[in-house]
């Protein structure tokens, strides 16, 4: 049986080539009004001076632990941090972000003891020196009667930051970030976690600062197998939470977003090359996965391609996607 230190918050920060920003992140944790925390800095094979900076920061506060590992990606680093966590609570901060001094206290105070709930706060987005605030009203929603609105709020910021988890639930149920995919692995993690929760607690706090200007994230895809894996998991999650009959098309239409990502993984440059026969076979599978709604944030062109795919006009779908892939490649070159 896993025992956790009561009310201790374990903070996991994956660090990769973040020498310029990690000190700001760590100092924001040291300045917390809530002082019952441990900070786990996981250096993910950085090639700059990140590890040196992390060790220097560790000397400043005994609550800081530094873990050095070979490069495996943010998911791998977060999983190492989870394994090292000893607190009752668990949260994540990205190394190029930072938090206000009441970040931890706001989340811990919002949590209802023994409620098996996920706490989610708002955040501030920092871009070019300007802040944009996304906040929630204080609200508790039980997952068995979750509404369209509350689920949309859950998806607004689906990453692992700005959330407070119960460490024991994560460890007892072997909930980890899927290292086989590079995008939306945090969505899978959160839905897995939510399946063990009785409620979502939304907090009006906006102490988390997401620095878009320093974000190293780029538009990448998981490969067609990874994208199809995401589709399958998402579909299972909708059924698990009995959300298949939701009226909100945008939520259901996330399925189409994963279909589009699968198509891009098949045809766009930088992805694993497949033969025409392999692509055609994947198109057959994907044609059965397109939902009849085409509202989710794609261009008119992609909506048209989804219609071709839904009506099993596979050769036309192939030609359109191949042309888009060629245009994309020409732009890169």
N, C-alpha and C positions, 0 to 999 in steps of 0.2 A: 504493500500500500504506500502511495506517494504522499509524504507529509510536506506541507508548504509553510513557510514562515508567515504567520498571521499578519495581514495588512501590508506586508512588504510588496512593493511593486518592482518586478523585474523588467528592465527596459533593454530591449535588444536593438542594437544599431549595426547593420551591415556596413562595412567600410571598404570601398574600392576606389583607389586613386582620388581620395578626398582630402588630401593634405591641406588644401586651401580653405576648406569649409568645416572640417570636423571639430576644430577648436570652438567655433561659434556654437555648434550643436551641443557639445559637451558642457560648455559654460552655461547654456540655458537650462540644462538638467541640474547642474550644481546649484543654480540660483532658485530652485524650486522651494516654494513655501512648505510643501510636504516633503519631509526629509527621510522618510522610511522607504528608501529605494536602493536597488543595486543596478549598476549600469554595465552591460556586457557589450563591449566593442569587439566585433568579429571582423578582423582584417582578412579580406578575401583575396589574398595573393596580390596586393597592390604593387605596382611597379614604381610608384613615386615614394615620397617620404611619409606616407600615411602611418605606417607602423611605428616609425620613430616618434611621430607626433602623439600617437595613441599611448605609447609607453611613458612619454613625458606627462601626459594628462593623468595617467594612472598614479603617478607619484604625488599628484596634488590631492587625491581623495581616495581613501581606502575602500570606498564603495564601488570603485571602478575596477572592472576585470577586463583584461585584454586577451583575446584568443586569436592566434595566428594560424591560418590554414591556407592550403593551396586554392587557387582560383576555381570556383565552381558555380558562381553566379549568386545573385541576391537571395534566391530561395534556399540554396544550400547554406549560405551564411546565417539566414534566419533560423533554419533548422538546428544548426549548431548552437545558436543562442538559446533556443527553446530547451535543448538538452541540458544546458548549463543553468537554466533559470531555477531559482529556489523560492521565489516569492509566491504569495497567494494570488497576486494579480500579475498579468503579463501585458506589455504593450510594446509597440515598435515605433521607432523614429528613423527616418532616412537621414543619412549623414550630411546631406546638403540642406536639410531643413532645420528648423529650431522651434522651440516652444516658449510660450509665456510662462511667467513664474507660478501661475496657478493651474497649470495644465493637469498635473497629477491630482492635486487636491480637488479640482472640479469634478474629475472623473470618479475618484474614490467616494466623494460625498454624494454623487448621483447614484452610485450603486446601492441597491437594496440588499442587505445581508441575506444570504441563503436563498436568493431569488432565482438563481441560475439565469442570469440576464447578461446580454451584451450591451455595454455602454458605448454610445457613439456621440461624438461632439461635432460641432461645425469646425470650420477652419478659415484661415485667411490665405489667399493666394497672393504671392508677391511676384510681380513681373515689372521689370524696368523701374523699380523704385515705387511702384504704385500697388496699393493693397485692394483686393476685392474680397469681400466677406461673404461666406456661405454659412448660414446658421440655421438651427432648428429651434422650435419651441420645445420647452420641457414637456416630455410626453413619454408614457410607458405603453407599449403595444405588445400584447401577447401573441406569440407566433401562431397559435392555433386558430386565431380569428384575424390574422393579419390582413390589412386592407390594401387596395391598389395603391393608395397614397403612401402608406408607410413603406411598402416595398419599393416604390420609386425613390423614396428618401434613402433607403438602404443602398440602392444602386448608385446614387449620386456620387458618392465617394467610396467605391468598393474596395479600396486598398486596405492594407493592414494597419495603417497609421490612423490617428484620431479615434482609436477604439481601445477599450479596456476588456481584456479576456481573463477568464479564470484559468490559471496555469494547470490545475489538477484536471480540469475537463479536457484541456488540450493533450496532456500527457496520457491520461487514462484511456483516451480514445484514439491515441496514435494519430492525432491530427497534425499533419505536416504540409509544407509547401511542396507541390509537385515539381521536382527538378527536371522532369522530362519535357516541360513546356516553359516558354519564356514570357508569355503574355497571358493574363487572366488567371494565373496560378493563385493570385490573391483572392479572386472571386471564388474559386473552388475551396480554398481554405476557409473563407468566411461562411460559405453555405454549409460546409461540413460542420463547422462550429455551431452555426445557427440551428442545425438539426438536433442539437443536444440542449438547446436553450428553451426556456419557458417565456421569455420576454425580450424585447429590445427597449432599452432606455435611451431616449434621445435627450441630449443636454444642449442648452443654449450657449454653452461655452464655445469660444472661438480662439482658444489659446494656441492651437497648432498652426504653424506658419509653413506653408508649402511654397518653397522658392522655385518657381517655374524657371527663372533665369539660370539657375544652377543645375537644373535637371539634366542628367546625362541620358535619360530615356530616349530611345529612338523607335521609329516605326518598324517593328520586326514581326515576323510570323513564326509559328511553331512548326512549320511543315504541315503538309496536308493531313498526316496521321494525327498530329497533335491537335490541329484545329477540329478534326472530326471527333477526337476524344473530348474536347471541350463541349462540343454540341451534345454529345451523349450525356455528359455529366449534367449539363444545364437542363436538358429534358427530364432527367431523373429527378433533379432538384425541384422542378415545377410540379412533378407528380408527388414528390415526397411532402411538399407543403400544400398539396391540393390547390395549386394555383393555375391549373390548366384552363379554368373557366373564367379567369380574370377578364374584366372588360377593357383593361388598358392594353391597347395593341402594342404600344412601345415596348412593354415588358416582354410579352410573348414574342415579339418580333426580334428580340435578341437572337433567336434561333437563326433568322436570316442573316444577321450580322456575322455569325460563325460560318454560315455557308459562303458568304462573300469572302471572308478571310481564307476559307479553304480553297476557293477558286484562285485567289491571289497567290496562295502558297503553291498552287499548281503551275501558274503561268507567269508570275512576275520574276524579274531577275533577282539573283541572290538566293533563290530557293533551290532545293534539290531537283535536278532535271529528271523528268519522266518521259517515257515513250508515248506516242500517240495512243497506243492500245491501253496503256496504264491510265492515261488521262481520261480516256473514254469510259473505262470501267469505274473510275472515281465519279465521273459525271452521272453515271447511272445511279450510283448510291446517293449522291447529293440531290438528284432530282426528286427523290422521295422525301427529302428533308425540308424543302422549301414550304413555308407556311403561306396561306393565301393573302396575308397582309403584307404590304410593301411600304410601310410607313417609317421604318427605322433609318434615320439619318444618312442614307446612301444617296448618291446622285441619281438623276433620272436614268442615266445610262445603265447603272448597276441594277436599278429596279427593272429595267427592260430585260436585262440578262437573266435576272431571277425568274421573270415570266417565261422566257424561252426555256429555262431549265425546268420549271414546274410543268410545262406542257411537253417535256421530254423531246424538245427540238435540240438534241445533243450536239449535232454537227454544227448548227448555227451558234450554239453556245460556245463550242470549242473555237470557232473562227473569231468570234467577238473577243473572247478572253485572250486568244493568241495575239490579236491585233493590239489590244491594250497592253499586253506584256511587251510587245515590240516597241510601242511608243514609249513605255516606261524605260526600257533599256536604252533607247536612243537619247532620251533626256539625260540619263546618267552619264552616257559617253560624251 
